[in-house]
């Protein structure tokens, strides 16, 4: 077992590197295309460019552009290239962030500050967005004292613009749309949302964290991509992640504004510190120069031609997977995805059990709810595993159709836990779930997502679930079991 104390004597380099290699043996095997989230692959050559550029600027700090003018130039050029891809003119401005969450946090903070400057009568600013909007908006609202007003989506999982219209109140400051939304990979009707925002004098943010560096190239390849960026009048800001379909090193995202006047609300400055004047455009102080240099290097290396070739591979791979899923009895793709992001669902099988069977076969698929589904974000690294993936998916679906003693035991225990939890006093629910979870992770019942999601659905109220999730996050700060 690894010591929890700083070693008194340092470990030799060779031994240390061996320990690192051993430690990753239980991680998801993304290098062989086994992960459908978290990692984006464009090819070994792009990976090497990103890694070498990052290493060259490993120690540089992008906090002070005066000290590192090269990083200042790299960031300015990355922002300009991204803005040009997303329909921005010479007035568009922005900056790099550590990822999509920081980009969204800053866009929400800027909206709050804009409202304070332009609508001081608003004490409790509200943001209207569909339920499929990313949780980072909720995080920002929690941090910055805004209120999210969720609206339903239509049958195709796209934002219901009329529902958004009805949700606007005198306190509304911002409307949000996604391009695409993460759960089902569909693009919200951005033109209609932005038009509504202009009509009401509101800001409009487009969350293109997933699609920002993919949709422009898919459009150039002839795919029917609706307008979603600054080409749409009324769009005031856009977030686009570079470390997703831009294939740069983590963490790198870009937050763009239509003009400087809007971006100015995001900037923080403090002039009274004895240590000097402190100012920052983002949430972070110290920023890794490697992420900036890597983003610039990868974009220069690939160019439009390289990105188009990768996008072509990705879109064709996604189409092959969609068509293959639809041929598997009992499975279907939710909605009609606009891009290489999709969700697999079933009307007759427990899709979480299908996911568990895929996990046993070495695949990493995220679980989703409302409706229950398995999430896939397809990248170039999946090009050579399509047949194997579909074969394993078909086998997993077939396995779920067959009752087994292990699954029957899980289902019986789950049904019992649901009955018991509905009858227990509220204070006992968390203790029981902890106990059942421990049992499921031990030598008894299997620790599988199907049982876990079903058990969570039996909780008498969502507050208990929130506390359980927070407990789980806290546990991530502890070493995993050896």
URFENTA-V940092 format. One record per pair of residues at least 6 apart in sequence whose ideal C-beta (glycine too) atoms are under 6 Angstrom apart, sorted by sequence separation. I is the first residue (numbers start at 1). J is the second residue. D is the distance in whole Angstrom. If there is no record, write none. Layout:
i:j:d
I:J:D
I:J:D
This chain:
i:j:d
97:103:5
153:159:6
154:160:5
180:186:5
219:225:4
242:248:4
257:263:4
271:277:5
325:331:5
345:351:6
439:445:6
441:447:4
459:465:5
28:35:5
65:72:4
115:122:5
141:148:5
153:160:6
180:187:5
197:204:4
218:225:5
243:250:5
358:365:6
368:375:5
440:447:5
60:68:5
152:160:5
179:187:5
243:251:6
270:278:5
325:333:6
421:429:6
30:39:4
62:71:5
83:92:4
229:238:6
243:252:5
333:342:5
334:343:4
365:374:4
366:375:4
456:465:6
115:125:5
138:148:6
178:188:5
194:204:5
215:225:5
242:252:4
269:279:4
355:365:5
152:163:5
177:188:4
322:333:5
334:345:5
151:163:4
241:253:4
268:280:5
355:367:6
112:125:6
151:164:5
177:190:5
331:344:6
332:345:6
240:254:5
267:281:5
79:94:5
331:346:5
151:167:5
177:193:4
190:206:6
239:255:5
330:346:5
149:167:5
159:177:6
175:193:5
238:256:5
330:348:5
127:146:6
131:150:5
325:344:6
330:349:5
355:374:5
417:436:6
237:257:5
75:96:5
125:146:5
126:147:5
127:148:5
128:149:5
130:151:5
132:153:6
351:372:5
175:197:5
206:228:6
236:258:5
318:340:4
351:373:6
126:149:5
130:153:5
351:374:6
236:262:6
314:340:5
345:371:6
157:184:4
175:202:6
179:206:5
158:186:5
161:189:6
212:240:2
345:373:4
130:159:4
157:186:5
159:188:4
174:203:5
175:204:5
176:205:5
177:206:6
178:207:5
179:208:4
206:235:6
344:373:6
158:188:5
204:234:5
208:238:5
209:239:5
343:373:4
344:374:5
429:459:6
161:192:4
165:196:6
180:211:5
204:235:5
214:245:4
361:392:5
104:136:4
108:140:4
112:144:5
168:200:6
179:211:5
204:236:5
205:237:5
206:238:5
207:239:6
208:240:5
209:241:4
213:245:4
343:375:5
413:445:6
104:137:6
203:236:5
213:246:4
112:146:6
210:244:6
342:376:5
430:464:6
101:136:4
105:140:5
109:144:5
410:445:6
429:464:5
433:468:6
104:140:6
128:164:5
191:227:6
198:234:4
341:377:5
197:234:5
414:451:5
421:458:5
430:467:6
190:228:4
194:232:5
340:378:4
358:396:5
417:455:5
128:167:5
187:226:6
195:234:6
252:291:5
334:373:6
357:396:3
194:234:3
251:291:6
414:454:5
418:458:4
187:228:6
191:232:5
194:235:5
410:451:5
414:455:6
190:232:6
249:291:6
354:396:5
357:399:5
133:176:5
252:295:5
354:397:6
128:172:6
126:171:5
249:294:4
126:172:5
248:294:5
354:400:5
124:171:6
127:174:5
128:175:5
129:176:4
248:295:4
353:400:5
125:173:5
122:171:5
132:181:4
179:228:4
248:298:5
132:183:5
247:298:6
349:400:5
242:295:5
115:173:4
318:378:4
317:378:5
111:173:5
111:174:4
314:379:6
317:382:5
321:386:6
314:380:6
317:383:5
320:386:5
324:390:4
328:394:5
331:397:6
313:380:5
330:397:6
328:397:6
310:380:5
313:383:5
134:207:6
367:449:5
217:307:5
217:308:5
221:312:6
111:203:5
356:448:4
218:311:6
356:449:6
217:311:4
355:449:6
356:450:6
218:315:6
352:449:5
353:450:4
107:205:5
352:450:4
350:450:5
352:453:5
100:209:3
211:339:6
107:237:5
85:216:5
104:239:6
103:239:4
100:239:6
100:241:5
87:229:4
88:230:5
86:229:4
87:230:4
86:230:6
87:231:4
106:255:5
186:335:5
103:253:5
184:334:5
114:265:5
184:335:5
186:337:6
187:338:5
86:238:6
99:251:4
103:255:4
113:265:4
185:337:4
186:338:6
98:251:4
100:253:5
99:253:5
185:339:5
110:265:4
97:253:5
110:266:4
185:341:3
185:342:5
82:240:6
96:254:6
97:255:6
180:338:6
180:339:5
184:343:5
94:254:6
106:266:5
94:255:5
180:341:6
94:256:4
92:256:6
93:257:6
93:260:5
91:259:5
93:263:5
82:254:5
83:256:5
79:254:6
157:335:4
156:335:5
102:283:5
97:282:5
183:368:6
95:281:5
98:284:6
54:249:5
50:248:6
50:249:5
46:247:5
40:244:5
42:247:4
40:247:6
75:292:5
78:295:5
71:289:5
74:292:5
78:296:5
81:299:6
74:293:6
71:292:5
63:285:6
74:296:4
63:286:5
63:287:6
61:286:5
62:287:4
62:289:5
60:289:3
62:292:5
57:289:4
58:290:5
57:290:5
54:290:4
57:293:4
53:293:5
54:294:4
53:294:4
50:294:5
53:297:4
49:297:6
50:298:5
49:298:6
49:301:5
42:310:5
34:362:6
34:363:5
35:364:4
36:365:5
37:366:5
34:364:6
28:364:4
41:379:5
42:380:5
40:379:5
41:380:6
36:376:4
37:377:5
41:381:3
36:377:6
33:381:4
33:382:5
33:385:4
1:482:5
